[in-house]
Amino acid sequence: EFVRCYDVDVVMAAGRYTLLDQSAAEELLPLAVERGVAVVAAAVYNSGLLSSSRPAAGARFDYQEAGGDVVARARELADICERHGVSLPEAAIAFPLRHEAVCSVVAGMRSPEQAASTVERYEALIPETLWDELAERRLIPGADPH
C-alpha cells in the first residue's frame, strides 16, 4: 500500500521474495516495476533456514522453528541446487536479484567469516538450468521475471 500511495525510491521487503516465500511477487514487485520503485530483498535466508547447504530439523523460518513441511521443501531445494553444482545459500542470494524490481539483497551476518562467505555466495555462478528446474517443479515462478 505504501508503494501505491507514496512517491518513494526504495522499499525493503523482508523474507517475502525468497526461494521459500515469493508472496511479494503477487502485488509488491509488479507495482514496484510499474511505479519505478527499487526493492531491497531482505532476509533472503528466511531467518536462517536457507543459510546452510543442508537445512536441519529445528532450523528457523520466519523467526520461529520451521515446521517439517517447510524443512522438507528447503531440503528439496537443496537437493536440486546440489545437482546443479550450487549451494542452497548461493541460490538464496541470487534468486531475488533475478527480478527487475530487486536492486539488492540483505543477508544477516554476525562475524567477519560470515561476511566473507556471503560475498563468495554472491559471486557464485548460477547456471540457468537451476532456475529452469526450480520453475519446472513449481518451486519458483516460471519464466525469468525480467
DSSP file with accessible surface (Angstrom, degrees, kcal/mol):
  #  RESIDUE AA STRUCTURE BP1 BP2  ACC     N-H-->O    O-->H-N    N-H-->O    O-->H-N    TCO  KAPPA ALPHA  PHI   PSI    X-CA   Y-CA   Z-CA
    1    1 A E     >        0   0  146      0, 0.0     4,-2.2     0, 0.0     5,-0.2   0.000 360.0 360.0 360.0 -36.9    0.0    0.0    0.0
    2    2 A F  H  >  +     0   0  117      1,-0.2     4,-2.0     2,-0.2     6,-0.0   0.921 360.0  47.2 -59.8 -45.0    2.9    2.3    0.8
    3    3 A V  H  4 S+     0   0    6      1,-0.2    -1,-0.2     2,-0.2     5,-0.2   0.877 112.8  50.6 -65.6 -36.9    4.3    1.9   -2.7
    4    4 A R  H  4 S+     0   0   93      1,-0.2    -1,-0.2     3,-0.1    -2,-0.2   0.884 119.1  34.7 -67.7 -37.1    0.9    2.5   -4.2
    5    5 A C  H  < S+     0   0   71     -4,-2.2     2,-0.3     1,-0.0    -2,-0.2   0.673 113.5  50.2 -97.6 -19.4    0.2    5.7   -2.3
    6    6 A Y  S  < S-     0   0  138     -4,-2.0     2,-1.1    -5,-0.2    -1,-0.0  -0.911  75.7-118.3-128.4 150.9    3.5    7.5   -1.9
    7    7 A D        +     0   0  151     -2,-0.3     2,-0.3    30,-0.0    -4,-0.1  -0.760  52.0 156.5 -85.2 101.4    6.4    8.5   -4.2
    8    8 A V        -     0   0   33     -2,-1.1     3,-0.1    -5,-0.2    30,-0.0  -0.879  39.9-150.5-124.6 157.3    9.3    6.6   -2.8
    9    9 A D  S    S+     0   0  136     -2,-0.3    29,-2.9     1,-0.3     2,-0.3   0.818  78.8  14.9 -93.0 -38.9   12.5    5.5   -4.4
   10   10 A V  E     -a   38   0A  79     27,-0.2     2,-0.3    29,-0.0    -1,-0.3  -0.998  56.7-177.1-143.5 140.9   13.3    2.3   -2.4
   11   11 A V  E     -a   39   0A  23     27,-2.2    29,-2.9    -2,-0.3     2,-0.5  -0.933  21.1-132.0-131.4 160.0   11.5   -0.1   -0.1
   12   12 A M  E     -a   40   0A 120     -2,-0.3     2,-0.6    27,-0.2    29,-0.2  -0.947  11.6-164.7-114.4 132.0   12.6   -3.2    1.7
   13   13 A A  E     -a   41   0A  11     27,-2.6    29,-2.3    -2,-0.5     2,-0.7  -0.964  14.2-151.5-114.8 112.6   10.7   -6.5    1.7
   14   14 A A  E    S-a   42   0A  54     -2,-0.6    29,-0.2     1,-0.2    27,-0.1  -0.756  70.1 -22.6 -93.4 113.9   11.9   -8.8    4.4
   15   15 A G  S    S+     0   0    1     27,-3.2     3,-0.2    -2,-0.7    -1,-0.2   0.602 107.4 104.9  71.5  15.0   11.6  -12.5    3.7
   16   16 A R  S    S+     0   0   90     26,-0.3     8,-3.0    -3,-0.2     9,-0.4   0.378  76.4  45.0-115.2   6.2    8.9  -12.1    1.1
   17   17 A Y  S    S+     0   0    5     25,-0.3     5,-0.3    -4,-0.2     2,-0.2  -0.614  86.7 115.1-142.8  79.9   10.8  -12.7   -2.1
   18   18 A T  S    S-     0   0    1      3,-2.8     3,-0.1    -3,-0.2    27,-0.1  -0.787  83.1 -88.6-133.6 176.4   12.9  -15.8   -1.3
   19   19 A L  S    S+     0   0    0     25,-0.4     3,-0.2    -2,-0.2    26,-0.1   0.791 129.4  37.0 -61.7 -25.1   13.2  -19.3   -2.5
   20   20 A L  S    S+     0   0   11      1,-0.3     2,-0.4    72,-0.0    -1,-0.2   0.642 124.1  34.9-101.9 -18.4   10.6  -20.3    0.1
   21   21 A D        +     0   0   30     -3,-0.1    -3,-2.8     1,-0.1    -1,-0.3  -0.889  50.1 164.6-142.5 107.5    8.3  -17.3    0.0
   22   22 A Q    >   +     0   0   38     -2,-0.4     3,-2.0    -5,-0.3     4,-0.4   0.024  36.2 125.0-109.4  27.7    7.5  -15.4   -3.2
   23   23 A S  G >>  +     0   0   43      1,-0.3     3,-1.4     2,-0.2     4,-0.6   0.796  64.8  66.6 -61.7 -25.3    4.5  -13.6   -1.9
   24   24 A A  G 34>S+     0   0    7     -8,-3.0     5,-2.9     1,-0.3    -1,-0.3   0.749  89.9  67.3 -66.6 -19.8    6.0  -10.2   -2.8
   25   25 A A  G <45S+     0   0   31     -3,-2.0    -1,-0.3    -9,-0.4    -2,-0.2   0.714  89.1  66.6 -72.1 -18.9    5.7  -11.3   -6.5
   26   26 A E  T <45S-     0   0  160     -3,-1.4    -1,-0.2    -4,-0.4    -2,-0.2   0.936 130.0 -21.4 -69.3 -48.0    1.9  -11.2   -6.3
   27   27 A E  T  X5S+     0   0  112     -4,-0.6     4,-2.0    -3,-0.2     5,-0.2   0.655 127.6  59.3-130.9 -47.5    1.5   -7.4   -5.8
   28   28 A L  H  >5S+     0   0   46     -5,-0.3     4,-2.8     1,-0.2     5,-0.2   0.938 105.8  45.6 -61.2 -52.8    4.5   -5.6   -4.5
   29   29 A L  H  ><S+     0   0    1     -5,-2.9     4,-2.4     2,-0.2     5,-0.2   0.937 114.2  46.5 -64.2 -45.2    7.1   -6.4   -7.2
   30   30 A P  H  > S+     0   0   62      0, 0.0     4,-2.5     0, 0.0    -1,-0.2   0.925 115.2  48.2 -61.7 -39.3    4.8   -5.7  -10.2
   31   31 A L  H  X S+     0   0   16     -4,-2.0     4,-2.6     2,-0.2    -2,-0.2   0.899 109.2  53.2 -65.9 -39.5    3.7   -2.5   -8.6
   32   32 A A  H  X>S+     0   0    0     -4,-2.8     5,-2.7    -5,-0.2     4,-0.9   0.924 110.1  47.6 -62.1 -42.5    7.3   -1.5   -7.8
   33   33 A V  H ><5S+     0   0   55     -4,-2.4     3,-0.8     3,-0.2    -2,-0.2   0.952 112.8  49.2 -61.5 -47.9    8.2   -2.0  -11.5
   34   34 A E  H 3<5S+     0   0  154     -4,-2.5    -2,-0.2     1,-0.2    -1,-0.2   0.889 118.4  38.8 -58.6 -40.3    5.2    0.0  -12.6
   35   35 A R  H 3<5S-     0   0   84     -4,-2.6    -1,-0.2    -5,-0.1    -2,-0.2   0.421 111.1-115.3 -94.8  -0.6    6.0    2.9  -10.2
   36   36 A G  T <<5 +     0   0   63     -4,-0.9     2,-0.5    -3,-0.8    -3,-0.2   0.840  62.8 150.0  71.3  34.3    9.8    2.8  -10.7
   37   37 A V      < -     0   0    7     -5,-2.7     2,-0.3    -6,-0.2    -1,-0.2  -0.858  41.3-136.1-103.1 128.7   10.4    1.8   -7.1
   38   38 A A  E     -a   10   0A  29    -29,-2.9   -27,-2.2    -2,-0.5     2,-0.5  -0.604  16.8-147.7 -80.7 144.6   13.5   -0.3   -6.3
   39   39 A V  E     -ab  11 102A   2     62,-2.8    64,-2.4    -2,-0.3    65,-1.0  -0.953   5.3-153.8-117.8 130.0   13.1   -3.2   -3.9
   40   40 A V  E     -ab  12 104A  21    -29,-2.9   -27,-2.6    -2,-0.5     2,-0.9  -0.916  16.6-144.5 -97.8 118.7   15.7   -4.4   -1.5
   41   41 A A  E     -ab  13 105A   2     63,-2.6    65,-2.2    -2,-0.6     3,-0.3  -0.780  25.7-175.3 -87.3 108.0   15.0   -8.1   -0.7
   42   42 A A  E     +ab  14 106A   8    -29,-2.3   -27,-3.2    -2,-0.9   -25,-0.3  -0.608  57.1  29.6-101.3 163.4   16.0   -8.6    2.9
   43   43 A A    >   +     0   0   23     63,-0.7     3,-2.2   -29,-0.2    -1,-0.2   0.897  64.7 167.0  57.8  45.1   16.1  -11.8    5.0
   44   44 A V  T 3  S+     0   0    0     62,-1.3   -25,-0.4    -3,-0.3    -1,-0.1   0.673  72.8  57.4 -67.1 -15.4   16.9  -13.9    1.9
   45   45 A Y  T > >S-     0   0   15    -27,-0.1     5,-2.2   -26,-0.1     3,-0.6   0.357 108.6-125.8 -92.0   4.6   17.8  -16.8    4.2
   46   46 A N  G X 5S-     0   0    1     -3,-2.2     3,-1.1     1,-0.2    16,-0.3   0.945  76.2 -41.6  49.0  57.3   14.3  -16.7    5.8
   47   47 A S  G 3 5S-     0   0   35      1,-0.2    13,-0.3    14,-0.2    -1,-0.2   0.684 118.2 -48.8  66.3  18.6   15.7  -16.4    9.3
   48   48 A G  G X 5S+     0   0   25     -3,-0.6     3,-1.8    11,-0.1     4,-0.3   0.152 108.9 109.6 117.0 -21.4   18.4  -19.0    8.7
   49   49 A L  T < 5S+     0   0    1     11,-1.2     3,-0.5    -3,-1.1    -3,-0.2   0.869  90.0  39.4 -58.7 -34.4   16.7  -22.0    7.1
   50   50 A L  T 3 <S+     0   0    0     -5,-2.2    -1,-0.3     1,-0.2    42,-0.2   0.297  93.4  89.5 -97.8  11.8   18.3  -21.2    3.7
   51   51 A S  S <  S+     0   0   41     -3,-1.8     2,-0.3    -6,-0.4    -1,-0.2   0.550  82.3  55.9 -89.6  -6.0   21.7  -20.2    5.1
   52   52 A S  S    S-     0   0   50     -3,-0.5    26,-0.0    -4,-0.3    -4,-0.0  -0.905  83.1-121.6-125.0 156.2   23.2  -23.7    5.1
   53   53 A S  S    S+     0   0   62     -2,-0.3    35,-0.2     1,-0.3    29,-0.1   0.807 107.9  33.8 -64.2 -29.9   23.7  -26.2    2.3
   54   54 A R  S    S-     0   0   99     33,-0.1    -1,-0.3    24,-0.0    21,-0.1  -0.885  88.5-137.2-129.6  99.7   21.7  -28.8    4.1
   55   55 A P        -     0   0    1      0, 0.0     2,-0.3     0, 0.0    -6,-0.1  -0.312  21.5-142.8 -59.0 136.0   18.8  -27.4    6.2
   56   56 A A    >   -     0   0   57      1,-0.1     3,-1.9    -7,-0.1    -4,-0.0  -0.686  22.2 -96.5-100.4 152.4   18.5  -29.1    9.6
   57   57 A A  T 3  S+     0   0   81     -2,-0.3    -1,-0.1     1,-0.3     3,-0.1  -0.385 114.2  31.7 -58.7 141.6   15.4  -30.0   11.6
   58   58 A G  T 3  S+     0   0   37      8,-0.4    -1,-0.3     1,-0.3     9,-0.1   0.416  85.8 144.3  86.1  -2.4   14.7  -27.3   14.1
   59   59 A A    <   -     0   0   23     -3,-1.9     7,-3.3     6,-0.1     2,-0.3  -0.238  53.7-103.6 -63.8 160.8   16.2  -24.6   11.8
   60   60 A R  E     +C   65   0B 127    -13,-0.3   -11,-1.2     5,-0.2     2,-0.3  -0.665  35.8 178.7 -94.2 143.6   14.4  -21.2   12.0
   61   61 A F  E >  S-C   64   0B  33      3,-3.2     3,-1.2    -2,-0.3   -14,-0.2  -0.980  75.5  -5.9-141.4 125.3   12.0  -19.9    9.4
   62   62 A D  T 3  S-     0   0   39     -2,-0.3   -15,-0.1   -16,-0.3     3,-0.1   0.919 131.1 -55.3  51.9  44.8   10.3  -16.5    9.8
   63   63 A Y  T 3  S+     0   0  161      1,-0.2     2,-0.3   -17,-0.1    -1,-0.2   0.630 124.1  76.9  69.0  17.7   11.8  -16.1   13.3
   64   64 A Q  E <  S-C   61   0B 126     -3,-1.2    -3,-3.2    -5,-0.0    -1,-0.2  -0.943  96.6 -68.4-145.3 169.4   10.4  -19.4   14.7
   65   65 A E  E     -C   60   0B 138     -2,-0.3    -5,-0.2    -5,-0.2     2,-0.2  -0.386  58.7-116.2 -61.1 131.6   11.2  -23.1   14.4
   66   66 A A        -     0   0    9     -7,-3.3    -8,-0.4    -2,-0.1    -1,-0.1  -0.471  25.7-120.6 -71.8 139.0   10.4  -24.3   10.9
   67   67 A G     >  -     0   0   36     -2,-0.2     4,-2.4     1,-0.1     3,-0.3  -0.306  28.5-104.4 -72.5 161.5    7.7  -26.9   10.5
   68   68 A G  H  > S+     0   0   60      1,-0.2     4,-2.5     2,-0.2     5,-0.2   0.856 119.7  53.3 -57.5 -38.1    8.5  -30.2    9.0
   69   69 A D  H  > S+     0   0  126      2,-0.2     4,-2.1     1,-0.2    -1,-0.2   0.894 109.8  48.0 -68.3 -35.6    6.9  -29.4    5.6
   70   70 A V  H  > S+     0   0   32     -3,-0.3     4,-2.5     2,-0.2    -2,-0.2   0.919 112.2  48.8 -70.6 -41.6    9.0  -26.2    5.3
   71   71 A V  H  X S+     0   0    7     -4,-2.4     4,-2.6     2,-0.2    -2,-0.2   0.928 110.5  52.1 -63.0 -41.9   12.2  -28.1    6.2
   72   72 A A  H  X S+     0   0   55     -4,-2.5     4,-2.2    -5,-0.2    -2,-0.2   0.915 110.1  48.1 -61.8 -41.5   11.3  -30.7    3.6
   73   73 A R  H  X S+     0   0   77     -4,-2.1     4,-2.4     2,-0.2    -1,-0.2   0.918 110.9  50.7 -65.6 -41.4   10.8  -28.1    0.9
   74   74 A A  H  X S+     0   0    0     -4,-2.5     4,-2.4     1,-0.2    -2,-0.2   0.903 110.2  50.3 -62.9 -38.8   14.1  -26.4    1.8
   75   75 A R  H  X S+     0   0   95     -4,-2.6     4,-2.6     2,-0.2    -1,-0.2   0.880 108.1  52.5 -67.4 -36.9   15.8  -29.8    1.6
   76   76 A E  H  X S+     0   0   73     -4,-2.2     4,-2.2     2,-0.2    -2,-0.2   0.933 109.9  48.8 -62.3 -44.3   14.2  -30.4   -1.9
   77   77 A L  H  X S+     0   0    0     -4,-2.4     4,-2.7     1,-0.2    -2,-0.2   0.926 111.0  50.9 -58.8 -43.8   15.6  -27.0   -2.9
   78   78 A A  H  X S+     0   0    2     -4,-2.4     4,-2.8     1,-0.2    -2,-0.2   0.902 108.3  51.8 -62.5 -41.9   19.0  -28.0   -1.6
   79   79 A D  H  X S+     0   0   67     -4,-2.6     4,-1.9     2,-0.2    -1,-0.2   0.923 111.9  46.1 -61.2 -44.6   18.9  -31.3   -3.5
   80   80 A I  H  X S+     0   0    1     -4,-2.2     4,-1.0     2,-0.2    -2,-0.2   0.929 112.2  50.8 -65.2 -44.2   18.1  -29.5   -6.7
   81   81 A C  H ><>S+     0   0    0     -4,-2.7     5,-2.4     1,-0.2     3,-1.1   0.937 108.2  53.4 -57.3 -46.7   20.8  -26.9   -6.1
   82   82 A E  H ><5S+     0   0  119     -4,-2.8     3,-2.0     1,-0.3    -1,-0.2   0.889 102.6  56.9 -56.6 -43.1   23.4  -29.7   -5.4
   83   83 A R  H 3<5S+     0   0  138     -4,-1.9    -1,-0.3     1,-0.3    -2,-0.2   0.769 109.7  47.0 -60.4 -24.8   22.6  -31.4   -8.7
   84   84 A H  T <<5S-     0   0   42     -3,-1.1    -1,-0.3    -4,-1.0    -2,-0.2   0.263 120.4-107.7-101.5   9.5   23.5  -28.1  -10.5
   85   85 A G  T < 5S+     0   0   68     -3,-2.0     2,-0.4     1,-0.3    -3,-0.2   0.771  81.8 119.0  73.3  28.6   26.7  -27.5   -8.5
   86   86 A V      < -     0   0    7     -5,-2.4    -1,-0.3    -6,-0.1     2,-0.2  -0.939  60.5-126.9-126.5 143.8   25.2  -24.7   -6.4
   87   87 A S     >  -     0   0   25     -2,-0.4     4,-2.2     1,-0.1     5,-0.2  -0.600  25.6-117.2 -86.2 155.5   24.8  -24.4   -2.7
   88   88 A L  H  > S+     0   0    2      1,-0.2     4,-2.6    -2,-0.2     5,-0.2   0.922 115.5  51.6 -57.4 -44.9   21.4  -23.5   -1.3
   89   89 A P  H  > S+     0   0    0      0, 0.0     4,-1.9     0, 0.0    -1,-0.2   0.882 107.4  53.4 -63.1 -34.7   22.7  -20.3    0.2
   90   90 A E  H  > S+     0   0   48      1,-0.2     4,-2.1     2,-0.2    -2,-0.2   0.940 112.2  44.2 -62.3 -45.4   24.2  -19.2   -3.1
   91   91 A A  H  X S+     0   0    0     -4,-2.2     4,-2.9     1,-0.2    -1,-0.2   0.881 108.7  58.5 -66.3 -36.2   20.9  -19.7   -4.8
   92   92 A A  H  < S+     0   0    0     -4,-2.6    -1,-0.2   -42,-0.2    -2,-0.2   0.879 110.6  42.2 -62.5 -37.7   19.1  -17.9   -1.9
   93   93 A I  H  X S+     0   0    2     -4,-1.9     4,-0.6    -5,-0.2    -1,-0.2   0.899 118.3  45.2 -73.9 -40.6   21.2  -14.8   -2.5
   94   94 A A  H  X S+     0   0   24     -4,-2.1     4,-0.6    -5,-0.2     3,-0.3   0.850  97.7  72.3 -74.1 -35.4   20.9  -15.0   -6.3
   95   95 A F  H >< S+     0   0    3     -4,-2.9     3,-1.8     1,-0.2     4,-0.3   0.913  96.9  45.1 -53.3 -54.4   17.2  -15.7   -6.7
   96   96 A P  H >4 S+     0   0    0      0, 0.0     3,-1.8     0, 0.0     6,-0.3   0.872 104.3  64.7 -62.0 -31.0   15.7  -12.3   -5.7
   97   97 A L  H 3< S+     0   0   52     -4,-0.6    -2,-0.2    -3,-0.3    -3,-0.1   0.634  86.6  73.1 -68.4 -10.4   18.2  -10.5   -7.8
   98   98 A R  T << S+     0   0   29     -3,-1.8     2,-0.4    -4,-0.6    -1,-0.3   0.695  80.0  86.6 -74.4 -19.8   16.7  -12.1  -10.9
   99   99 A H  S X  S-     0   0   19     -3,-1.8     3,-1.3    -4,-0.3    47,-0.1  -0.688  80.2-134.8 -86.4 135.4   13.6   -9.9  -10.6
  100  100 A E  T 3  S+     0   0  113     -2,-0.4    -1,-0.1    45,-0.4    46,-0.1   0.749 103.3  56.9 -62.3 -23.5   13.9   -6.5  -12.3
  101  101 A A  T 3  S+     0   0    7    -63,-0.1   -62,-2.8     2,-0.0     2,-0.5   0.765  88.7  88.2 -77.2 -23.0   12.4   -4.7   -9.3
  102  102 A V  E <   +b   39   0A  12     -3,-1.3   -62,-0.2    -6,-0.3     3,-0.1  -0.652  44.9 170.8 -85.9 121.7   15.0   -6.0   -6.9
  103  103 A C  E     -     0   0A  74    -64,-2.4     2,-0.3    -2,-0.5   -63,-0.2   0.629  64.9  -3.9-101.0 -19.1   18.1   -3.8   -6.7
  104  104 A S  E     -b   40   0A  55    -65,-1.0   -63,-2.6    -8,-0.1     2,-0.3  -0.981  58.5-132.0-164.8 164.2   19.9   -5.5   -3.8
  105  105 A V  E     -b   41   0A  28     -2,-0.3     2,-0.5   -65,-0.2   -63,-0.2  -0.923  10.8-148.8-124.3 156.6   19.7   -8.2   -1.1
  106  106 A V  E     -b   42   0A  62    -65,-2.2   -62,-1.3    -2,-0.3   -63,-0.7  -0.995  14.7-176.4-124.7 126.1   20.3   -8.1    2.6
  107  107 A A        -     0   0   11     -2,-0.5     2,-0.1   -64,-0.2    11,-0.0  -0.981  29.1-114.9-122.2 136.1   21.6  -11.2    4.4
  108  108 A G        +     0   0   63     -2,-0.4     2,-0.3     2,-0.0    -2,-0.0  -0.445  36.9 178.4 -71.0 139.4   22.2  -11.3    8.1
  109  109 A M        -     0   0   87     -2,-0.1    -2,-0.0     1,-0.1     4,-0.0  -0.994  22.3-178.4-141.5 146.8   25.8  -11.8    9.3
  110  110 A R        +     0   0  234     -2,-0.3    -1,-0.1     1,-0.2     3,-0.1   0.416  68.7  29.2-122.5  -5.4   27.4  -12.0   12.7
  111  111 A S  S  > S-     0   0   37      1,-0.1     4,-2.2     0, 0.0     5,-0.2  -0.974  79.9-105.1-150.4 163.5   31.1  -12.3   12.0
  112  112 A P  H  > S+     0   0  102      0, 0.0     4,-2.5     0, 0.0     5,-0.2   0.875 120.6  56.3 -59.4 -34.4   33.8  -11.4    9.5
  113  113 A E  H  > S+     0   0  135      1,-0.2     4,-2.5     2,-0.2     5,-0.2   0.908 107.0  47.6 -64.9 -41.5   33.8  -15.0    8.4
  114  114 A Q  H  > S+     0   0   81      2,-0.2     4,-2.2     1,-0.2    -1,-0.2   0.886 110.7  52.3 -67.2 -37.0   30.0  -14.8    7.6
  115  115 A A  H  X S+     0   0   38     -4,-2.2     4,-1.9     2,-0.2    -2,-0.2   0.937 111.0  47.3 -62.7 -44.5   30.6  -11.6    5.7
  116  116 A A  H  X S+     0   0   51     -4,-2.5     4,-2.2     1,-0.2    -2,-0.2   0.917 111.9  49.4 -64.4 -42.0   33.3  -13.2    3.6
  117  117 A S  H  X S+     0   0   33     -4,-2.5     4,-2.6     1,-0.2    -1,-0.2   0.865 107.6  55.7 -68.2 -31.4   31.2  -16.2    2.9
  118  118 A T  H  X S+     0   0   20     -4,-2.2     4,-2.5     2,-0.2    -1,-0.2   0.920 107.0  49.2 -66.0 -40.8   28.3  -14.0    1.9
  119  119 A V  H  X S+     0   0   77     -4,-1.9     4,-2.1     2,-0.2    -2,-0.2   0.935 111.4  49.8 -62.9 -43.7   30.4  -12.3   -0.7
  120  120 A E  H  X S+     0   0  132     -4,-2.2     4,-0.7     1,-0.2    -2,-0.2   0.912 111.0  49.5 -60.6 -41.7   31.6  -15.7   -2.0
  121  121 A R  H >< S+     0   0   56     -4,-2.6     3,-0.8     1,-0.2    -1,-0.2   0.908 109.8  51.2 -64.2 -41.7   28.0  -16.8   -2.2
  122  122 A Y  H 3< S+     0   0  147     -4,-2.5    -1,-0.2     1,-0.2    -2,-0.2   0.878 110.1  49.7 -62.4 -37.4   27.0  -13.6   -4.1
  123  123 A E  H 3< S+     0   0  130     -4,-2.1    -1,-0.2    -5,-0.2    -2,-0.2   0.559  84.6 118.6 -81.7  -7.1   29.8  -14.1   -6.6
  124  124 A A    <<  -     0   0   26     -3,-0.8     2,-0.5    -4,-0.7   -38,-0.0  -0.289  68.7-120.7 -62.1 142.6   28.9  -17.7   -7.3
  125  125 A L        -     0   0  163      1,-0.0    -1,-0.1     2,-0.0    -2,-0.1  -0.749  26.2-159.5 -85.5 125.5   28.0  -18.5  -10.9
  126  126 A I        -     0   0   35     -2,-0.5     2,-0.1   -36,-0.1   -41,-0.1  -0.927  14.2-131.1-110.3 118.3   24.5  -20.0  -11.0
  127  127 A P    >>  -     0   0   46      0, 0.0     3,-1.6     0, 0.0     4,-0.9  -0.416  12.9-129.2 -69.3 143.0   23.6  -22.0  -14.1
  128  128 A E  H 3> S+     0   0   91      1,-0.3     4,-2.4     2,-0.2     5,-0.2   0.801 105.5  71.4 -59.5 -27.6   20.3  -21.1  -15.8
  129  129 A T  H 3> S+     0   0   78      1,-0.2     4,-2.4     2,-0.2    -1,-0.3   0.811  91.3  58.4 -62.1 -28.6   19.4  -24.8  -15.7
  130  130 A L  H <> S+     0   0    0     -3,-1.6     4,-2.6     2,-0.2    -1,-0.2   0.961 108.1  44.0 -62.8 -51.1   18.9  -24.5  -11.9
  131  131 A W  H  X S+     0   0    8     -4,-0.9     4,-2.5     1,-0.2     5,-0.2   0.891 111.9  54.7 -62.5 -37.8   16.3  -21.8  -12.3
  132  132 A D  H  X S+     0   0   91     -4,-2.4     4,-2.7     2,-0.2    -1,-0.2   0.931 110.8  44.4 -60.6 -46.1   14.7  -23.8  -15.2
  133  133 A E  H  X S+     0   0   31     -4,-2.4     4,-2.3     2,-0.2    -2,-0.2   0.919 112.4  51.1 -67.3 -41.7   14.4  -26.9  -13.0
  134  134 A L  H  <>S+     0   0    0     -4,-2.6     5,-3.1     1,-0.2     6,-0.9   0.915 113.9  45.2 -61.3 -40.0   13.1  -25.0  -10.0
  135  135 A A  H ><5S+     0   0   23     -4,-2.5     3,-1.8     3,-0.2    -2,-0.2   0.918 110.1  54.1 -68.6 -42.0   10.4  -23.4  -12.2
  136  136 A E  H 3<5S+     0   0  158     -4,-2.7    -2,-0.2     1,-0.3    -1,-0.2   0.881 110.5  46.7 -59.4 -37.0    9.5  -26.7  -13.8
  137  137 A R  T 3<5S-     0   0  116     -4,-2.3    -1,-0.3    -5,-0.2    -2,-0.2   0.353 116.0-119.6 -86.7   5.7    9.0  -28.1  -10.3
  138  138 A R  T < 5S+     0   0  220     -3,-1.8    -3,-0.2     2,-0.2    -2,-0.1   0.818  78.7 125.0  60.8  33.8    6.9  -25.0   -9.4
  139  139 A L  S   <S+     0   0   10     -5,-3.1    -4,-0.2    -6,-0.2    -5,-0.1   0.632  79.4  20.1 -92.3 -19.2    9.2  -24.1   -6.6
  140  140 A I  S    S-     0   0   10     -6,-0.9    -2,-0.2    -9,-0.1    -1,-0.2  -0.930 105.0 -75.1-137.4 164.4    9.8  -20.6   -8.1
  141  141 A P        -     0   0   52      0, 0.0    -2,-0.1     0, 0.0    -5,-0.1  -0.216  54.4-108.4 -59.2 154.4    7.8  -18.5  -10.6
  142  142 A G  S    S+     0   0   51     -7,-0.1    -7,-0.1     2,-0.1    -6,-0.1   0.806  80.9  23.8 -53.9-121.6    8.0  -19.6  -14.2
  143  143 A A  S    S-     0   0   92      1,-0.2   -11,-0.0    -8,-0.1     0, 0.0   0.094 103.2 -71.4 -52.0 156.2    9.8  -17.6  -16.9
  144  144 A D        -     0   0   77      1,-0.2    -1,-0.2   -45,-0.0    -2,-0.1  -0.234  45.0-137.2 -48.0 123.6   12.6  -15.2  -16.0
  145  145 A P              0   0   36      0, 0.0   -45,-0.4     0, 0.0    -1,-0.2   0.498 360.0 360.0 -72.6   1.0   10.8  -12.3  -14.3
  146  146 A H              0   0  123    -47,-0.1   -47,-0.1   -48,-0.1   -48,-0.0  -0.400 360.0 360.0 -68.8 360.0   12.9   -9.7  -16.2
